[in-house]
Amino acid sequence: MTTGTGERVLVVGPAWVGDMVMAQSLFRLLHETRPGVEVDVLAPEWSAPLLARMPELRYTVTLPVGHGRLGLRTRWRLGRQLRRRDYQQAIVIPRSYKSALVPFLARVPRRTGYRGEHRYGLLNDIRPLDRELLRQTVQRYNALGLPPEAELPPPVPYPALQIDPDNRARLVDELGLDTTRPVVAFMPGAEYGPAKQWPLAHFAELAGRLARAGRQVWILGSQKDRAAAETISTSINQSAPVNLCGRTRLEDAIDLLSLCAAAVSNDSGLMHVAAAVGVPVVGIYGSSTPDYTPPLTARAAVLYRGLECSPCFRRTCRYGHTACLTGIPASEAVEALENLMEG
């Protein structure tokens, strides 16, 4: 946690895990370009343990309002409370109307964000969004931390989450994990929808190949992913993967990923967590595109078909075949993994 005495900036953070990890690039850029800056984040309650692993932040201000809810009275009270913190600037990452309310109510003198949802008045440093120039999500975040006249696209400092060695040791002991053999983490879930999920049969085939090569697999995800992980595990005759879905918290996943030799993941929040931990990542893209949300690490391989209908950014495939994902064989993931781990 920073303890500077310079400019104070409040960042209104995004609502998804992957986006919050990418936002750490903005926090790092602020420190690189504004020596002594103090950065606080206004964010959903779930994100506090994740933000605690980002040393660039001073405070996390939790917003006790559910996703998609206006919660006007709660935002009004919070805005009044934040006036005493004397922020000089607020950077509003989301483009919604409600996300700009708290900085306005907190009377932050400079309120920066992109044009959207008629936020004139709530924001007074409104930027146009050039989607062709700022192709990546992280570039759009970082541009808000620079002056309007700055050269774009901005530099991208990679996110880097801190590890808690004591928590990691506790997890290994309590979960009975084997750390003597190389581990490859699987993240088969994607909160957004099935059009971002590589087929479970492909994950199972990859797990079998890794087992025969003497490697073990840990499957990470939420309770919602547990059934999918069981499907993968029961398909393997020898050295079945360890199903950790629903048995760990988000901060636990950070610490366990730091023990892994590599990770294979859909375009999901945990993919970005793995990249920020420094694990070599094989990122699999279906309805989304690596041009927009690539793994932010130099140690990544991207599997993407780029079909004529891609990217569609849909939750489900409108054609029903999801060829953008079924067309990526397990053999391609094996090759990508071998190249990353050898490198």
Stockholm file with secondary structure:
# STOCKHOLM 1.0

chainA/1-343         MTTGTGERVLVVGPAWVGDMVMAQSLFRLLHETRPGVEVDVLAPEWSAPLLARMPELRYTVTLPVGHGRLGLRTRWRLGRQLRRRDYQQAIVIPRSYKSALVPFLARVPRRTGYRGEHRYGLLNDIRPLDRELLRQTVQRYNALGLPPEAELPPPVPYPALQIDPDNRARLVDELGLDTTRPVVAFMPGAEYGPAKQWPLAHFAELAGRLARAGRQVWILGSQKDRAAAETISTSINQSAPVNLCGRTRLEDAIDLLSLCAAAVSNDSGLMHVAAAVGVPVVGIYGSSTPDYTPPLTARAAVLYRGLECSPCFRRTCRYGHTACLTGIPASEAVEALENLMEG
#=GR chainA/1-343 SS CCCCCSCEEEEECCSSHHHHHHHHHHHHHHHHHSTTCEEEEEEEGGGHHHHTTCTTEEEEEEECSCTTCCCHHHHHHHHHHHGGGCCSEEEECSCSSGGGHHHHHTTCSEEEEESCTTCBTTBSEEECCCTTTSCSHHHHHHHTTSCTTSCSSCCCCCCCCCCCHHHHHHHHHHHTCCCSSCEEEEECCCTTCGGGCCCHHHHHHHHHHHHHTTCEEEECCCGGGHHHHHHHHHTCSSSCCEECTTSSCHHHHHHHHTTCSEEEEESSHHHHHHHHHTCCEEEEESSSCTTTSCCSSSSEEEEECCCTTCCCCCSSCTTSCCHHHHTSCHHHHHHHHHHHHHC
#=GC SS_cons         CCCCCSCEEEEECCSSHHHHHHHHHHHHHHHHHSTTCEEEEEEEGGGHHHHTTCTTEEEEEEECSCTTCCCHHHHHHHHHHHGGGCCSEEEECSCSSGGGHHHHHTTCSEEEEESCTTCBTTBSEEECCCTTTSCSHHHHHHHTTSCTTSCSSCCCCCCCCCCCHHHHHHHHHHHTCCCSSCEEEEECCCTTCGGGCCCHHHHHHHHHHHHHTTCEEEECCCGGGHHHHHHHHHTCSSSCCEECTTSSCHHHHHHHHTTCSEEEEESSHHHHHHHHHTCCEEEEESSSCTTTSCCSSSSEEEEECCCTTCCCCCSSCTTSCCHHHHTSCHHHHHHHHHHHHHC
//
